[in-house]
């Protein structure tokens, strides 16, 4: 297993739309393991492949307090969404910033596992928000796209300044 480099906003590679996963092989399983290691080390509750500069429709997550409920969603799609929920969100690609985002409260999704087998999940609350957040990454979208352009520009400038100074947020 290896730690992967997480891209930071405003890196243009974060805007790349991910392609479907078609090869369910050992390389995919290695990538999934590396993504979990990277996510837990960061620390975070979700990580999309786009964030580690792999533009495939793949995300990993674990919203459990004990970090003992890892989930892999490959080629995820939302089948149903209902209700609305506002929650403060952060992002490993936008370190140190949290903003309130409105998303569907309950979702039903269909995805594939590392072997290519299809499954469905019906969920709500933090898990539903995390899935939607990570799925946005697969479409080249970030949570800062939900906030005002003024706030987004301030965050961009601050992160660019830290990068120039060789610091991490």
N, C-alpha and C positions, 0 to 999 in steps of 0.2 A: 504494500500500500504506500501511497505517496500523497503529500500535501500538494494541492493544486493552487495556482495563482488566481486570486479572485480579482476580476476587473472592477474598476471603480468609475462611477459617474464622473465626468461626462464621456468616458471612453466610447467612441463610435461603434465599437464591436458589440456593445450592449444593445444596439438598435437592430442587430441582425435577426431576421426571422428564421427560426429553427426549422429544419427539415425532419420529416418522419424517420424514425428508426426502422430500418429494414433488416439489419443483421443482428440476430440475438446470439452472439458468440462470446467467447472468453474475453475478448477486448472490451465488450460492453460490460461484462461482470466486473472487470478490473476498474473501468471508469466509475461504475456505481460505487464500488468499495472506496475508491479514492475520493469521490464526492462526499460520501458519508464522513470519512476521516477529516476532510477539509471543513465540512459544515460543523461537526462537533468541536473541532479545534478553534474555530473562528471566535466565539461560539455563536451558532445560529440554530433556527428551527426548520429552515428550508433552504434549498440551493437548487437552482436551475442550471442545466448544462451550459446555457448561454453565458452565465456569470463566470465560468471557467474557460471561456473561449472555445467551447465545443458546441456547434450549432445544430444540435439534434434535439428532438422533442422528448426530453427526459428531465425529471426532477426527483429529488430525494427530500424527505422531510421526517421530522420527529418532534411532535408538539408535546410529548409526554414530559412531566416534570423530572422523571428519573432517567430520561433518555434511553428508554428500553422498548420503544414502539416505532422502529424505523419502517418507513414506507417508501416504495419506489413506484413512480408513475411514469410509464413510457407511452408516448403518443396519447396523452390524456385529452378528453373532450368533455365539456359540460353538456349533459343531456337535459337537465332541469335546473332552474334557479328560481328561488322565491324569497320574498321578504327583503328587508334591508337592515344592514347593521353598520354602525360606525365604530371603527377601532383604530387605535394608534398603531401605526406600522413603522417598522424600521427595515433596513435592508443591508445585507453584507456588502453590497455594491455602493451604498451611500452611507458609509460608516458615521455614526455619531448623530444622526438625524432621525427624528420621529415626527410623523404628521398623521392627522386623522384622515382616514380614507373611508368612503362609503362603498360597500360591496353587498352582494347577495348574502343573506343570512343562512340559507339552506341551499345545498347543491347536491345533485346526483351526477356522478361522473363515471365515465367508462375509460379504462386504460388497459395497458398490458404490463405484465411483470417481466423479469429478466429472461424468462424462457419464451416470451411471446404470447403467453396465455392471457386472454381477456378476463377482466373482472370489473365489477361495479362497486362504488362506494356511495352511500348516502350519508351526508354529514352536515354539521352546522358549527357555529361558533368559531373558535380559533382555528380549528382544522380546516373549515371551509374557507376562511379568510386566507390562510397560508397557501392552500391549493390555488386559489384565484390569483394571489400575488405572484406565485412561482409560474403559473401559466402565462401571466402577463409577460414575464421575461422571455418566454418562448416566442412571443409575438413582437419582441423588441420594445416592450413598454416597461416603464419603471413607475414605482409608486409616486415619484415626484411629478409625474405627468398629471396627477389628480389634484395638484395644489396650484396656487397662483403662479404665474410666470415670474412675478417679482420674488417670491420665496424661492422658486426653483433657481433663478439666476444667482441669488445670494448663496445658496448651497453650492452651486457650480463654482463660483468664484472662490469660495473658501476652500473647497477640495482641490482646485487647481493650484492655489497658493501653497497649500500643505505639500502637494506633490512636488512643486518647484523647490521647496525647502527640504525635500527628501524625507518628509515626515508622513506618518499615517494618522488619520483622524482617530 
